Amino acid sequence: MAATPKSRILAKLRDARTPFEDVPPIEEKRHTVPNADASPDELLHTFITEAEKLSVNIHEAGSESDALETVLELLAADKTALTWDYDHIPLSGLQAAFEQNGISRAEIDDGTVRVGITGVDAALAGTGGIVVISGRGKSRQASLLPLVHIAVLRRDQITSNLETFYATTNRETFRDHSNIAVITGPSKSADIAMELIHGMHGPKELHIIIVP
């Protein structure tokens, strides 16, 4: 039987010489964005500095009640919000505050909601980004659809960089989730006339509330 084009291509690939055989193994892996000082205070300072460079609005809350006030202020007159399940947002009084103020959680496919509220899985001091892993009770839509994204972050979730987060996270976390996003500021694009526009493909504003 004559070989088919597909079998000929596969045969050539199998017979091809393995590339880069003479490259020595890496003896020391270096982080892309190293941090010399990994103390909690320095990580916090570095994260805020880098995040603000990305047009992120940072709100340092002195307590959970202060954080709740900030959330309600950002919601303004809105009576609905697209949110993760409450137990995935590190703000214990959020559900009670919503109920007291007549605010309800929108359906995940409601594209008319102005504000989305999520927690985060980590914050990266070196780049000012936040890691958001979607899953049950943690919809992707909450950080993608609304014009305003509010992310609630605990101070102890700030780590040096993406490599450190990866090295200190259970591998099953990455295997069990199909979507892991690193968000670096509000959505932005300069495709049209090289003019930077916020909110082209996602939230126009990103607010990060840091709670103790």
Residue pairs with C-beta under 8 A, 6 or more apart in sequence:
3 11
29 163
31 126
31 160
31 161
31 163
31 164
32 126
32 161
32 162
32 163
33 124
33 126
33 127
33 160
33 161
33 162
34 126
34 160
34 161
35 42
35 43
35 46
35 125
35 126
35 160
35 161
37 43
38 160
40 155
40 156
40 158
42 125
43 125
43 158
43 159
43 160
44 125
44 155
44 158
44 210
46 125
46 126
47 123
47 124
47 125
47 128
47 158
48 58
48 60
48 128
48 210
49 128
50 125
50 126
50 127
50 128
51 58
51 128
51 129
51 185
51 208
52 58
52 128
53 128
54 128
54 129
54 184
54 185
54 186
55 185
55 186
55 188
55 198
55 206
56 128
56 185
56 186
56 206
56 207
56 208
57 205
57 206
57 207
57 208
58 208
58 210
59 67
59 70
59 207
59 208
59 209
59 210
60 210
61 67
61 70
61 209
61 210
61 211
61 212
62 212
63 211
63 212
64 91
64 92
64 93
64 211
64 212
65 93
67 91
67 152
67 209
67 211
68 91
68 93
68 94
68 97
70 207
70 209
71 91
71 94
71 97
71 117
71 150
71 152
71 209
72 97
72 101
74 115
74 148
74 150
74 207
75 81
75 103
75 115
78 103
78 113
78 114
78 115
79 102
79 103
79 104
80 103
80 104
80 105
80 106
80 110
80 113
81 98
81 103
81 105
81 106
81 113
81 115
81 116
81 117
81 146
82 105
82 106
82 108
82 110
82 113
82 115
82 116
82 117
82 139
82 141
82 142
82 145
82 146
83 89
83 105
83 106
83 116
83 117
83 118
83 142
84 117
84 118
84 119
84 137
84 138
84 139
84 142
85 137
85 138
86 94
86 95
87 137
88 118
88 119
88 137
88 138
89 117
89 118
89 119
89 152
90 119
90 152
90 153
90 154
90 211
91 152
91 209
91 211
94 117
97 103
98 104
98 105
106 113
108 139
108 141
108 142
109 141
110 145
111 145
113 145
113 146
114 146
114 147
114 148
115 146
115 147
115 148
115 149
115 150
116 141
116 142
116 143
116 144
116 145
116 146
116 148
116 149
116 150
116 203
117 142
117 149
117 150
117 151
117 152
118 132
118 138
118 142
118 143
118 149
118 150
118 151
118 152
119 138
119 151
119 152
119 153
120 130
120 131
120 132
120 151
120 152
120 153
120 157
120 208
121 131
121 132
121 133
121 157
122 130
122 131
122 157
122 158
122 159
122 165
122 169
123 129
123 130
123 131
123 153
123 157
123 158
123 159
123 208
124 130
124 131
124 158
124 159
124 160
124 161
124 162
124 165
124 182
125 158
125 159
125 160
125 161
126 160
126 161
126 162
127 161
127 162
127 182
127 184
128 184
128 185
129 162
129 182
129 183
129 184
130 151
130 153
130 182
130 183
130 208
131 162
131 165
131 180
131 181
131 182
131 183
132 138
132 143
132 151
132 180
132 181
132 182
132 183
133 173
133 177
133 179
133 180
133 181
134 140
134 177
134 178
134 179
134 180
134 181
135 176
135 177
140 179
140 181
142 149
143 149
143 151
143 181
143 183
143 202
143 203
144 202
144 203
146 203
147 199
147 203
147 204
147 205
148 203
148 204
148 205
148 207
149 183
149 186
149 202
149 203
149 205
149 206
149 207
150 207
150 208
150 209
151 183
151 206
151 207
151 208
151 209
152 209
152 211
153 208
153 209
153 210
153 211
154 210
154 211
154 212
155 210
155 211
155 212
159 165
159 168
162 182
166 174
174 180
183 206
185 206
186 198
186 199
186 202
186 203
186 204
186 205
186 206
187 198
187 199
187 200
187 201
187 202
187 203
187 204
188 196
188 197
188 198
188 199
188 200
189 196
189 197
189 200
189 201
190 196
190 197
191 200
198 204
198 205
199 205
